[in-house]
Amino acid sequence: MSRKRISLRQELPLLFWLVIVWGALWQDFSPGNLLFGALLAAAVARLFYLPPVELSGRFNVLRAVPFTVMFIGRVVAASFQVFYLAVAQGPKVTNAVVAVPLRSHSDLMVTATGHVISLIPGSLVVEVDRSTSTLYIHGLNVRNADDVLKLRKEVRDTEAGLIRVMGTKEELAALNQEAGA
């Protein structure tokens, strides 16, 4: 069985990322090291099957800046909240694993949402159901049904922000239609 050939245009972001990771791992961004990393990345991409990452072809900088500011604000606020909970309540803090179905079924969007959520202190993705695009989030200080709804809303708001930044036109239209309804 032969696999579908991926165009260089589709593969370029992956190759670029692999070269950056190579330079970072060696802590050497010299032209020779990056060239060797590019050759190694091309060999890895050709020899080992990696499913293609479907990029939407759009990136909205005007949406990315406020999303980044909001993300940094959430990280700072959550850091203080986790600190307070650790000092004031200690082991009495109640946690929960909450299922959050996402709007998007794009692997890139599900992964990006999961990573952004996991970078915010007090929340961690423990499982992903790829078939239903559901993230299972371990949330800190989830005491009741209202806290569950709040956690779900935070995750879906994060996904909505990412859709506005880099989602497909179809995802963006569905999000706008949902907001208008």
C-alpha positions, -999 to +999 in steps of 0.1 A: +000+000+000+015+033-010+010+064+010-003+097-003+024+119-015+026+152+004+035+183-015+066+203-004+043+233+003+023+212+028+055+198+043+074+230+046+061+242+080+069+208+095+104+208+080+110+244+092+098+235+127+121+204+128+151+226+118+143+251+146+140+222+171+173+208+159+190+241+164+175+246+198+184+211+209+220+216+199+219+253+210+237+261+178+220+281+151+250+283+128+243+279+091+262+246+089+242+231+118+209+243+104+218+229+070+225+195+085+193+198+105+174+206+073+189+175+056+180+154+086+145+168+087+139+160+050+152+125+056+129+120+086+099+133+068+105+111+038+114+079+057+088+080+085+051+085+079+038+117+095+002+126+088+001+159+070-008+189+092-037+206+075-031+243+077-060+267+071-039+291+050-049+320+072-033+337+102-049+369+116-023+390+134-049+414+146-066+385+165-033+369+176-021+399+196-051+402+219-052+364+222-016+364+233-022+392+258-052+374+272-033+341+274-004+358+293-030+374+317-046+340+323-012+324+330-003+352+355-038+351+372-038+313+374-003+312+388-014+334+417-046+313+422-026+281+423-001+297+448-030+308+470-047+274+468-015+256+477-008+279+507-043+285+520-060+252+513-033+227+507-045+191+502-082+201+507-085+215+472-111+196+451-102+185+416-121+170+387-116+157+352-141+174+329-149+164+293-150+193+269-163+187+234-147+211+209-162+227+178-133+219+155-124+185+143-090+197+129-061+179+145-042+212+145-069+231+163-075+203+189-038+201+196-033+238+198-063+242+222-049+214+244-015+229+245-027+264+254-049+250+281-021+228+295+002+259+297-022+276+321-014+266+357-042+246+373-054+228+342-040+199+323-052+178+293-052+142+305-069+126+274-079+135+239-107+116+221-097+124+185-129+108+170-151+133+188-127+161+194-132+160+231-105+171+256-106+157+291-092+184+313-080+179+349-091+211+366-079+224+399-104+237+425-135+223+407-160+221+435-194+220+418-214+221+386-209+258+382-171+253+383-174+226+357-194+250+334-168+277+340-139+253+330-158+242+299-164+278+289-127+287+294-116+259+272-142+267+245-133+304+247-096+294+241-106+273+211-127+302+198-098+325+201-076+301+182-102+297+155-102+335+151-065+335+149-058+305+126-089+285+120-103+276+086-129+299+069-156+273+076-147+271+113-147+309+115-181+311+098-196+285+122-182+303+152-196+336+139-230+320+133-229+305+168-221+339+183-249+355+163-275+329+174 
